Each structure stands twice: as structure tokens, then as C-alpha cells.
Amino acid sequence: MREHEHPPPAPEIERRLQFHRPQLLLMPLMFAVPILALLGLLGGPRVREEIDLGGVHLAVEYAPRDHLEDWGRVYVTVVNRSPAPLADARAEFARALLDALWQPSFQPQLARIDGEWYVVPLGDLPPGATRAVTLDYRSTDPGRLNGSVRVRAGDEALAELPIHIAVLP
């Protein structure tokens, strides 16, 4: 067996991009996902809803779109803008909103579930006082979550805001 002095020359290959059919089909998706993310359609920004009623300012901040199995957070802020103190104030979350969630966790702690509402006590609010409630949750089913958050003092409902969250797969 005789060894060659030089290896044979490499074959001539035309250098150019070559795409196969599956690659061509997925190419638009490769460009669409970053564009959708930049437009905020894949989770996106948070929304802040506010209302002033009966001397109470209620603000709710949440993400209108969540992803399945991700942790979400809702911030609720209550300000007493009336000249009188609010006795036994509490923030209430609609049960229709929270029953579809896994492990909703409140800060301050949840006091009770009263009929159609999850009740978080805020205590007595003197004039000008602010209280905040944080709700952490994990969505387990895709779809729409619809409910509301309201503020009550004694037996009187002072302010209420609707919440609509789309849970994406």
C-alpha cells in the first residue's frame, strides 16, 4: 500500500444559504416572537386602575396578561381622603377571581372568606392614612379571570374596581 504525497483536493462546493422546508415554515415565527414581545403582547406592562369615591381613593395595579404557571402579583392601595376616620376598613377580593388560582397569598394576611369575598383587614384608617395589600398568586388554568376589588368600612362598600386578567398558555 502506497501513501499519497498529498491528499486529494476537496470537492468544489457552492457556498450559499440553504433552507429546508421545516426551516422555511418556522422562519416567520422566528421573527414574529421578538416583535410581539416588543409590542407587549407576551405578558407586557402592568395596568393601574384608580377610583375616588366617598372620600376613599382605591388603586389596583396588575398585569392584564399572565402566563400559565407563572407567579403574578396584584397591588392594592387604599387612601382615606375623607376628613373622618374609617373604622374597621378592609379590602375585599372577589371569590370568582381567586378561586381559579393556586395558593393566593396576601400581605397583610387574609382574615376570612366571607361568602363571595376574600377579606383582608386594614384596621382603622385615620384621615390621610394609606394602607396597601399585596396579593401573590399562581395561575393554573388558561383563560380569563374576572372579578373585582372593593373597600369596605363597617357595612358600607366605599369603592370597587373590576379586574380582568387573561392567562395565556
PyMOL commands that set and color helices and strands:
alter all, ss='L'
color gray80, all
select helices_A, chain A and resi 21-38+95-98
alter helices_A, ss='H'
color red, helices_A
select strands_A, chain A and resi 47-53+56-62+65-67+71-80+86-94+101-107+112-114+117-125+130-139+143-153+156-168
alter strands_A, ss='S'
color yellow, strands_A
deselect
rebuild
show_as cartoon
